[in-house]
Amino acid sequence: MKKVILVFVLAGLSTFGFSQIEFGVKAGVSSFDLAARGIDFNQGKALYKLQFRNAEYGHHLGVYARATVLGVFLEPSLIFNSSRINYTLDEYSERGIFDKVLSERYFNMSIPVVAGIKLGLFRLYGGPVANIHLAKSSELWDIKGYSDKIKTATYGYQAGIGINVWKLRFDLGYEGNLSNFGDHIMIDGQRFDFDEKASRVLLTMAYKF
């Protein structure tokens, strides 16, 4: 984590060679959706199916630095994220068919570094993002034989559009991930995933100091 913060600080310091510099805070909400096949597994004579059900709105809060030269800006950010994912676990056995809802809550630190240009009133931007895992709580531990192996960091990309109003910055962005959703799930020592990459839509408001 210290290395991550150091990278962010160095990125911010490097912006002092640019002609226009601003710093600020940002906060917002994110929406996550996934239409993917479920995870099927057997335990004894019972068949189980774990499916993505829905995700509650996530929240994010952090700081950013933006430097502009010749109409092009570079913006590294350090953002704390929290999100909640809900699953449905279906059981098919001799006893009948049963289902229950299980949830996971994630806490991550995102480090996007985007570049962009301003066209009229709007800003267009895009760039890579690293998501550093901080902590999680999970009800999937109720599944017999469940374990997880979460990656320290995952990587993806962000792109979006924004507008400036006085000292306020409004952004509508899209974030994609390079890893399949749920690839941390292990049952009886076998790794599973949902065969689709996670993505989310972010609505963010920032305030310039």
N, C-alpha and C positions, 0 to 999 in steps of 0.2 A: 504493500500500500504506500510506503514511503517513496518507492521508486515512481509510482503513478503520480503522486502529488508533485514530486520533483520535476517530472516531465511537463506537467501542467504549468508549473512556475516558470520553467525555462521557456516554454512556448509563449507565455505572457511577456516575459522579459524581452524575447526576441522581437516583439512587436514595436519596441521603442524606435526601431529604424524606420517606421512608417510615418507618414505625414499627419494622419489623423488617428487619434487613439481615444477609446472610451472603455469604461468599466461599468459593470452593473450587476444587478441580481435578476433572477428570472424564476418563475413558478408557473405551474400549469397542470393540466390533466391529460391523460392518454387513454385511448380506446383500443382494445385488443380483440381480435376475432380470428377464429381458425376453423375451417371446415375440413376435417381430416378423418381418416379411418381410425378406428379405435385400436386398442392393444388387447389381443386375445391371449389367454394363457389358461392352462389346466392345473388343477391341484386335486389329486385323487380322481374321483369320478365327477367332479364339478368343473364346469366351464365358466370362466370369468371374462368379462369385457369391460375394460376401462376406457371411457370416452371423455373427450373434452366437452364440457357443457357450456360454460360461458366464463367471461372475465368481468369483474367489476372495474369501474373506472380507476386507473392508477393515478398517482400524484407524483410530481417532481418539483424539486426546489434546488437552486444552486446559484453559481456566479459565472460570469463570462468576461472576456476581454475581446475587444474588436479593434482592429487596426486597418486603415484604408490608405491606399496609394494608387493614384492614377485610375480611380473608379473601381478598383478591385479590393475587396476586404477579406481578411482572414480572422476567423473567430473560434478560438478554443474555449471550451466550457467545462466546468466540473459540476455535475448534477447528481443529486441523491434521488433515487426512485423507489417507490413502494408500489406493489401490485398484488392482486389476489386472483387466483385461478380456481375455478370450480370444475370438478369432474363428477361423472356418474359411474358408479361401479355396479354392473349387473352380474348376478349370479344365477346360473342355470344348473340345477342339480335335481336329485331325486326328491328333495323336499319341496321343490317348486321353483318359481322365478322370484328373485328378490333384487331390489336395487337400493342404493343409498348414495348420498352426495358427500364427496370428500373435497377438502379445500387445501390449497397451498398459498402461503404468502411469501413474497420475495422482497428482499432489500438489496439494491444494487447501486453502484456508483458508475455513472456514465461519463465518458470523456469523448465528446464529439469534437472534431476539428474540421470546420467547414469553411469553404471559400465561396465567394459569390460576387455578384454585381448588382447595381441598382439601375432599374429601368423605369424611369418616370417616378411614380409614387411607390413602386414595389421593389423588393429585394428578392432575387433568386439565388439559392445557395444549395450546396451539396458537399459531401465529404465522408470520410470514414468515422466510425465510432467504436470505442471499446467499452464493454460493460463488465465491470469488476464485481464479482459476487461478494457480498458482505455477510448476509445471514438469510435464513429462511425458517419458517415453521410449516409443518406438513401433517395432515391427517392421513396421508397415504401409508404411514407407518402402521395403520390399522390392518393393512393387507398382510396376510401371512407370507413370510418369506421376502418381504419388501426391504430393499436397501437403496441407497442412492449414491451417485458419484458425480458431484457437481463440478464442472470446470471452474477453475479460478477466474478465467476471463473468457468471454465470447466476443466475436467481432461482427460488425455489420456496416451499414451505411445510412446516412440521413440525407434527405432532400426536401426542399420546401419553398414556400413563398412567405414574405413578410412585408409589413408596412410600418413606418415610423410616424408617431403622432406626438409632437413635443418631445418629452423625455420618455415616452412609452414606446415599447417595441412589441408588436403583435406578430406571431408566427404560426403558420399552419404547416406542419411537417409530417413526413412519412419516414419510418425507420424499418429497415429490413435486417434480417439476421442471416449469417452464413451457416448456422447450425440448425439441425432439425429440432423442432419443439419436443420437449420431454425426453431428450436423449440422456438425461441423468437417471432415469428410472431403471432399476434393476429388480427382478423378481426371481427368487431361487438362483441367483447368480447370473441370470441372463439379462443382457441389456436390451431395452426397448426404446422406441421413439414413435412419434405420430406421423412420420413420413412427410412432414411439411415443415417449412422454415417459418419461424415466428415473425410477425410484423405488427406494427402498431401505428396509429395516427396520433400526433401530438398537437395539442393546442397550448400555446405558451404566451405569457405576457412578461415582458422584462421592463425594468426601470433603469435608466441611465443616470449614474451619479454626476 
